[in-house]
Amino acid sequence: MLTDIAIWRAQQNLEPKLKDELSRLNEKGLFEAFGDDVSFGTGGIRGIMGVGTNRLNIYTIRKASLGFANYIKENLTTRPYSLHNVVVAYDTRNNSRLFAEETARVLASQNIHVWLFEQFRPTPELSFAVRYLRADGGIVITASHNPPEYNGYKVYDENGCQLVPHKADKVGAAIEKIKDIFALKVDSLQDYLARGAITTLEKYFDDKYLTAVRFVSCQKVDQDELKIVYTPLHGTGSAFGAQLLRENGYNVYSVDAQMVPDGNFSTLKSPNPEDPHAFALAVELGHKVGAQLLLATDPDADRVGSGILIGDKYHFLNGNEMAAIMFDYLIKYGVRIRQPVFISTIVTSDLVFEMAKRNNIETIRTLTGFKFICEQIEYIKQDRKDFFFGCEESYGYLISDLVRDKDAFQACLMIAEITAFYQNRDKNLLMVLNDIYREYGFYKEKLLNIKSPGIDGIKNIAAFMDEMRRAKFKKLGGEKILITEDYFSSRATYCDGRVDNINLPSSDVLKYVFENGWIVFRPSGTEPKLKVYIAVHSDSDAGAKDLLEKTQSDVEKLLSEKGFLQ
């Protein structure tokens, strides 16, 4: 660490803002900035912006980009060397355009042609562009819904899918081989543009993506009585989110204050559509115009949250609930050509898997993260099966596999269509959800986000996971554990002593399965926090609510004993 600090201090041409920050850091600040290197994983890189090896800045961005360029040249050898190309996009966060330009310049310096979006654009459009342009990969500069001090570097493969572990490991290894973070020399952006090494993707490309998005519609519905409020939460959805809905016939009101790109997210406590507080201005506008539906996309517009008017208040549906509503609609009205396949994750509600089972739709369970869902799409295509629907509990949905990531715009169109369809039948989405429960059983879920900031916080989470594995619980709370699934060792241990292999990539996840539900402990891959997922089911709504409350209480008691809750 001391060597790294000395090297950074010795740089005569260090970016001025970073030089000033370095001069002001105290001992604790230096430890956080230089005590580790920003790590490259299956989510790429996500971290706090600033000076140091453990921060996102132009130098760590350059290092990552050089590593990715080397990975492409070493592993994607089916094309002539001169035809390698990568698509680069960015969101509305502070420094996103700067980091995108640095990324493009490094790739161009390595004789890799770059398609650079002219303006900020949504993550799903980047995925579509990789596929449409037949690129070797893609990079989007984004930190999704993280706080303003964060940014990220999300990498996609030649299929338009985020890197899965075996690919991410190779990119990470290529990055680690780069020892001198300051040695790389690149020309100016204008020089590369003039030489054609970097090509700008202009607004015309939006129409190609949006044409693909429009194909998710199942049927024509009467939209006249439906009013929608839309907010992009200061993010990339402002590019065309409201426009897309309007062009498809919907009556849309935009939250004007949040249509403004703003990396500080000035009108929000958190730009996360999972949090009902993010809808405060949308609720205000919704009451003013009498909207029945509120839609909010996160800053990189791959996830969407929704609120529906029930009486004189808005009710917010969580990711599992909306997934069930969408899946039910697709089951009833979607087109099935060949063998349909539903794909979701190990932390998504069991309700959607039960729905697939009863409707003879093949299912695949994956690790958490949409990259694993989209990886499976490639495999089922080889077996001449059709992707039908993919979802995860964290408000991510995919209907058309022309995009290989969760897509908030596909979801917005589908949610609007479903809302209009049932409104014309005097039903709201909460009624539809209750109909689903009555048919398949009552399922309830809860997510606990336990923050543990800093390098020490990450170590505390790792120690907790290790302790949980060594404890070998027979019970959690008052519930007998029927199966303990350790995705790190890829082993499922039953209460009678039997052991099965788990045929998924190794991941730091523990799942405890009970008779009427499960609990999952998983360190976040994008923030210094522990995520705890709780899921229960019962034959009555009251029974499910009581069981969820009891299980949550047991989990919070355990977390308090381990020092995570005060």
GIGICOR-V286244 format. One record per backbone hydrogen bond with DSSP energy under -1.0 kcal/mol. NH is the residue of the N-H (numbers start at 1). CO is the residue of the C=O. Records with the same first field share a line. If there is no record, write none. Layout:
NH=CO, CO
This chain:
5=1
6=2
7=3
8=4
9=5
10=6
11=8
14=11
19=15
20=16
21=17
22=18
23=19
30=26
31=27
32=28
33=29
34=30
35=31
38=53
41=44
44=41
45=153
47=151
49=149
50=56
54=33
55=52
56=48
61=57
62=58
63=59
64=60
65=61
66=62
67=63
68=64
69=65
70=66
71=67
72=68
73=69
74=70
75=71
76=72
77=75
83=80
84=81
86=113
87=137
88=115
89=139
91=141
96=93
99=95
100=96
101=97
102=98
103=99
104=100
105=101
106=102
107=103
108=104
109=105
110=107
111=108
112=107
113=84
114=197
115=86
116=199
117=88
118=201
121=90
123=300
126=122
127=123
128=124
129=125
130=126
131=127
132=128
133=129
135=130
136=85
138=156
139=87
140=154
141=89
146=143
150=147
151=47
153=45
154=140
156=138
157=161
160=157
163=155
167=164
168=164
169=165
171=167
172=168
173=169
174=170
175=171
176=172
177=173
178=175
183=180
192=188
193=189
194=190
195=191
197=192
198=192
199=114
201=116
205=202
206=203
209=205
210=206
211=207
212=208
213=209
214=210
216=213
217=214
226=223
228=251
229=293
230=253
231=295
234=258
235=232
236=299
238=235
239=236
241=237
244=240
245=241
246=242
247=243
249=246
250=245
253=228
255=230
256=254
258=255
259=256
262=234
265=262
268=265
272=270
275=272
278=275
279=276
280=277
283=279
284=280
285=281
286=282
287=283
288=284
289=285
290=286
291=286
292=227
293=227
294=307
295=229
296=305
297=231
298=303
301=298
304=395
305=296
307=294
308=315
309=292
310=313
313=310
315=308
317=306
322=318
323=319
324=320
325=321
326=322
327=323
328=324
329=325
330=326
331=327
332=328
333=329
334=330
341=386
342=362
343=389
344=364
346=366
348=345
354=350
355=351
356=352
357=353
358=354
359=355
360=357
361=356
362=340
364=342
366=344
372=369
374=370
375=371
376=372
379=375
380=376
381=377
382=378
384=381
385=380
386=339
388=341
389=341
390=398
391=343
392=396
396=392
398=390
403=400
407=397
408=301
411=407
412=408
413=409
414=410
415=411
416=412
417=413
418=414
419=415
420=416
421=417
422=418
423=419
424=420
425=422
426=423
427=422
432=428
433=429
434=430
435=431
436=432
437=433
438=434
439=435
440=436
441=437
442=538
444=536
446=534
448=532
450=530
452=528
458=454
459=455
460=456
461=457
462=458
463=459
464=460
465=461
466=462
467=463
468=464
469=465
470=466
471=467
476=479
479=476
481=474
482=513
483=513
484=493
485=511
486=491
487=509
491=486
492=500
493=484
494=498
495=482
497=494
500=492
502=490
504=502
507=487
509=507
510=521
511=485
512=519
513=483
514=517
518=535
519=512
520=533
521=510
522=531
524=529
529=527
530=450
531=522
532=448
533=520
534=446
535=518
536=444
537=516
538=442
544=540
545=541
546=542
547=543
548=544
549=545
550=546
551=547
552=548
553=549
554=550
555=551
556=552
557=553
558=554
559=555
560=556
561=557
562=558
563=560
564=559
